[in-house]
Amino acid sequence: MKVVDDIKEWKEEAVVATIGFFDGVHPGHRFLIGEMRRVARERGLPAAVITFPVHPRVVLQSDYQPKLLNSFDEKLELLAETGIDDVIVMDFTPSMAALSAQAFIAEVLSKQWRVKALIIGYDHRFGHLRADGFEQYVAYGRACGMDVVGAEACRAGGMTFSSSGIRQLLLKGDVAGAARILGYFYRLKGHVVKGYKVGRSIGFPTANIAVDEKFKVLPSAGSYAVRVTVGGGRSDSKRCKGMLYIGSRPTVHREGEVSVEVNIFDFAEDIYDEPVTVEFVEFIRADMRFDSLDELKAQMQADKRKARRILERQVIL
């Protein structure tokens, strides 16, 4: 898969494409991409996904803080799994936002990127103020030699595939439900930073994680059974099991920023500054305050037993 963000580097003479932000690259997105690839095969053309490095609403609304399921790099990794040929990365600018759908199709998609067929999701709208609909897109495409094709909604197993629905599940702590829709365990990537070392004092040393993507959705406060990759996918990275805590540490601190801390089972290496990835398997319990460190320790022992049982029976997605 080639990633192109400069029109000067674009070598394709003709391409079949689809366009969207594709946050999560969930099965609904994959269905749309699959339809696009099918049309591309029928026409003997490359298949390209057109997407954006920054959420378009950030450009239109400077104080908007998106809740992302993927960082941009994670999105590219997931898109690479779909078998497409190219990813076209467009900077969504105020001038682009001001374009009508007709101008965007004719001047940007057709003239610049040489899109010959555009596959549109069943609910996708674009162009200034989203004033036009699918019938207008078809007419604008026909005028410049582009076929605009509408894809049906993805329906499988009674599930509704939407990024907003997945976010709602995560914010309720239902990481297992989110994984069933995503088709993979929800992930956080970050680096290990110095912590307060309270966990170490009660026999549960934790790695404090600074999440790389500041707009990434954090599941609700509480404890989770997780799988951990230490080393960020390098050849010497280690796959481990563990339990992760998200919260404000009410037993040891009355105030403070939200912490993300993982206790990696059967692991004693110094991994400060190392990249880590955690995959959320299942919710264990909500965040709570304990009257003493002894009570906290007893609860963490119970949490660890529960996490081990979960991870031993969990089938890897």
Salt bridges, closest charged atoms under 4 A:
GLU12 OE2 - LYS2 NZ 3.64
ASP23 OD2 - ARG167 NH2 2.86
GLU35 OE1 - ARG38 NH2 3.25
GLU42 OE2 - ARG38 NH1 2.88
GLU74 OE1 - LYS216 NZ 2.61
GLU77 OE1 - LYS189 NZ 3.09
GLU81 OE1 - ARG30 NH2 3.34
ASP86 OD1 - LYS2 NZ 3.10
GLU107 OE1 - LYS111 NZ 3.97
ASP147 OD2 - ARG43 NH1 2.87
ASP212 OD1 - HIS191 ND1 3.08
ASP236 OD1 - ARG234 NE 3.02
GLU261 OE2 - ARG249 NH1 2.57
ASP266 OD1 - ARG308 NH2 3.26
GLU269 OE2 - LYS238 NZ 3.60
GLU274 OE1 - ARG234 NH2 3.20
GLU279 OE2 - ARG187 NE 3.66
GLU279 OE1 - ARG239 NH1 3.02
GLU282 OE2 - ARG313 NH2 3.32
ASP303 OD2 - ARG285 NE 2.66
